[in-house]
């Protein structure tokens, strides 16, 4: 049975269309992340699933039941908010059990479910504390515990890690993923952070301007992006792009506007003289000796395990990831080669992927 079905869903605020006919099928127990830039409609879509926003058109089903006209409390969902939304006057145990209390659950059952959730999340020593006595990560775990005790069909997470520092975000990513593996409940998770999406999701839904650009597994989207937007959005540092024209003699070449040429291992079908966008990941660029393309070093950023180098090629800035120790200086000229078996081609006009 489908865990969650979103069919031709639209949302308008007055005359302004925000969501444009979104279709997403989420299997029972699947961890799906809605990702995209600010303003793309991902949080609005999540709020429509939760019942916090009305649907202008389309249909949402949870566990096979249409929920368009149901109140949030009747949808069998639990939502974890960005700001935790804990009651400051209540203890951790009271916060976690409050929804069950409102639903008329008997006290022994509430205590049992709170204890089980606290054990899962390592909150047993904190059950008597109040939110002001907790760290950000502990508060987030309490918010997750409050959702777990309800045993919902679907968990909804709205950018839950955005208020945490970088180190704690990494830790909480692992905790949420481990929680999903333990509970095997359907999760819909909203974030603008593509690292979160890549590391946590079973399936990613990439949104832009209220429309779905691509749906697939993290590696599927990384290795075969449907268009330039997806290719640039997923990956850190982002994919590099060069515009040029395909020419073929004995071998295919990408000819840049300056007439510089990059030898290719392959090219799109019927692409001779065709203007294209070539995409190359930063990790697929290396020092190329005399056969490489000339580049000018602009900025060098050591990160420890690798170095990110901003270079200028034919008037465009590219990012090159260096995993060996190299001595580079701004304005230095280097020759770079590309692992052209791993390049991506996109049509210059439509920006859609070209198959090879």
N, C-alpha and C positions, 0 to 999 in steps of 0.2 A: 504494500500500500504506500502511496506517495505520502511523505511526511508533510509536505507543504507545496501547494500549487498556486502560482501567480499567473493569471491568464488575462492578457490584453488590458492590464491595469493602467489607468490614466488618472492624473491628478491635476486639477486646475485651481488656481486662486484667482477668482474673478475671470478676467480675460487672458490671464497669463497661464500658459500650459507649463507644468513642472515635470510631470512624468508622462511619457509618450508611448503608451501601449506596451508595457514591459511584460515579457513572458519568461518565467523561470520555473523549472521543475526541480524540487529538492526531495531526494529520497529519504526514507525513514532512517534516522541515525547519522545523516550526513552533516559534515561541518562545512558550511558555505559562507564565504566572505564576500560582502558587497564592498567594492573598492572603487575609488575614483577621486578626482580633485574636489575641493570645496565647491559646493553649489551644484553638484552633479545629480542630486536627488536621492542619494543613498539613505540618508537619515529619514527623509520623508517617506520613502518606500518602507523602511523598517517600522515607522510609526503607523503606517496603514495596516501592516501585518498585525501590529499590536492592538489596533482599534483606537489609537489616539488621534488619528486623522481619518476623515471620511474618504471614501473612494469615489472619484467622479465617474468612472466607468470601469468595467472589467469585473473580475471575480478572484477572490482569495479563498482557498480551501485549506483546512488543517485537518489531517487525518481523515480525509474524504468528506468532511463536512464544510459546507459553504459558510463563511463567518462574516460576510460583508455587513450584516445588520446586527451582529452580536456585540454586546458590551465587552470591554477588555477582560473583565473578570470571568466571562463565560467562554473565552476562547481557548482555555487550557494552555496558556503561554505564561512564561515568566520573563521579566525584562530586567537587565542589569544596566544601570545608567552610568553615564560618564562621571557624574558628581556623587555617586554612591547612594544618595537619597536615604540616609539613615536617620532615625529619630534620635536626636541628641540626648533626650531625657531617659531613653531606654537602654538597658544593658544589651550586650551582644546577643544573649539568649532571647531576650524579649523582642529585639529587632527581627531575629530569624524566625520566631514563631508567631509574629503579629498577624500575618495574613491568614494563618491557620486558625488563630483565635477569632478573627472576624468571620471566618467561614463556619464557626460553630464546632470546630474540632475539639474533642475532649482533651483535658489537660494531660493525661498519661500518654496519649498519642502524640501530642505536640512535643512533649519532653523527649519521647523516643525518636521522633524525626529530627529534632534539633541536635540531639546527641549523635545521631548517625551522620548528619551533615558536618557537624563540628569535627568528627573523627576523620572524615574524608579530607577536610581542608586544614587540619591541624590547628583548630581553634579551641580545643578543650580548655587550655589554661586561661583563655580570654573571655569565657562566657559571662563572667560577672562584671567585666569592664564596660565602660561607656565609650561611644565613638571618639570623644575628645582625648581619650587615653590610648588611642591606637595610632599606628603609622598608616601611611597611605596604602601600602600593600595589604595590611591587616584589614583596613576598612573595605578594600575591594573584595577580600575573601569573605567578609561578613555579607556583603551585598550578593555575592555568588551563593553563599549558604542560604540566604533568605529565598533565593530562587529554587535551590535544590529541594528544600523541604516540601515544596508544593508538588514535586514530581510531575512537571508539566510535559506535554507532548513536544513543545518547542521552547528552547531558550533563545532569547533575543539579547544581543550585546550591542550597546550603542557607544562606540569608541571608549571602551572601559579603561584603557591604559594611558589615555592621553594626558592625565594629570600626574603621572608617575615619572620619576627620573629615569634616565636611560638604562642604568643597571637593573633597576627594579622592573622595568618593562620587559627586559629579557627574561627575568625570573618568572614573571607572571605569565608570559607567553607560554612557557613550558608547563606551568601549573594548569592553565586553562586547557591546553592540549591533552595533558595527562587526565584531567577531569573528564573530558569528552571520551577518551579511550575507556575510562572506567564506567561511565554512565551510559554511553552509547545512545544518547538522546540527540535529536536533531538540534543543530545550532545554526542560527543566522547571526552573523557578526558584521558590524559596520566599522570600517576604518578608512582613513585616508593614507595610512602608512603601508606602502606596498611590501615592506619587509615582513610586517605582521601577516599580510595576506599570503606571501610566498611560503613562510615557515609553518603556518598553522592550518591552512585550509585543505580540505579534500577537493573542493571546487571553488573557483573564483568567478565572480560576476563583475566584469569591468563596465562601469557606467560613465557616460559623459553626456552632459546636457539632457538628462532625463531619459536617455536611450541606452540599451545594452549594446556595447561594442563587441564583446566576446565572452563566452562562457567556456570554461574548461579547467583541467587540473593545472596546478602551478607550473609544472614543467612543460605542459603542452602550450600554455600561453607564452612562456619564456622562449621556447624553442621554435614555435610557429605562430607568432603574432599575426592577427588578421589584417592589421593596418598599422600605420605609423604611430597613431595615438597609443595603441596597446604596447607596441614595441618600445616606445619611449617611456611609458608610464611604469612598466614592470622591469625591474633591474636597477641595481644601485652599485656603481654609478650608471646613469642611463645610457641606452644605446646611442652610438654616434651615427650621423647621417651625412652623406655626401651626394650632391646632385651631379649628374653627368649623363652621357649618352653611350649606349652600348655599340661597340664596333667589333666586327669579327673578321680576322684574316685567318691565319693558321690557328690562333687562339682568340677567345673573346677578351675584350678590354673595356674598362670604363674610362671614357675620356672626359676629364673635368673641364670646366669653362676656361681654365688657363692653358688647355691642351696637354696638361700633365696626364699620364696614362697609368692605370692600375691594371696589372694583368690578373685575369680571373680564371678560376678553375672551371667555372660553369656560368651560364647566363640563362635568363628566362627564354622560353620558346618564342620564336619569331620576333626577336627583340632587336635585331640589327637596326641601327639609327634611332632606336627608341629612347626618349628621355626617361630616366628612371631616378629613383632615390635608392642609394645603396646604404644598408644599415649594417653596422659592425659593432659587436660588443667590445667594451674597453679591454676585457681580458684576452681578446683574440687579436690584439695588436702587439707587435714585438719589434725590437731593433732589427733593421733589415739590411744593414750594410749598404753596399753600392747599388744593389738592385731595388732598394726600397724607394718610397716616395718621400720627398723632402718635406720636413716639418720644422717649425720653430717653437722651441719650448717657451711657454709663457709663465706657468705657475707650477711649482713642485710642492706636493703635500704628502710628507711621510705620515703613515698611520701606524707603523710598527711592523706588522706582518707584510705590508705591501706599500707601494708608493703610488699616489694618483698624480698623474702629470697632465696638465692642460697644454695642448699643443695647437698650433695653427697650421692648417693644411689648406692651401688654395683659398685663403680668405675665410675659412670656417674653423671654428674651435672644436677640437675633439678631445676626449678624455682617454688617456692610455693608462692602464693599470700595470705596474711593474712589480713583480714578486721577487726579483733578485735585487741585491744592493747595487745601485748604479749612482754615479756622480753626475748630476745634471744641474745646469744653471739657466736662469732666465735669459732668453734671446739666443741660446745655443741652438745651432742647426744640427738636426739628426736625420737619419734615414730610417723610415719605419716600413715594415711589411705587415700585411694583413693575412690572417688565416682564411683565405678566400673560400675555402670549402664551407665555412660557417657564416658567410655573409647572407643577408636577406635583401630581396629586391621588392620595391614598391613602385606602383605607377605614379609618375610625377603629378598628374592632374587629380586622380581620385584618391591617392595615398593608400590604395588597397594593395594587399600582398600579390605579388606575381609568382606563380609556381614555376619551378625549373625542372 
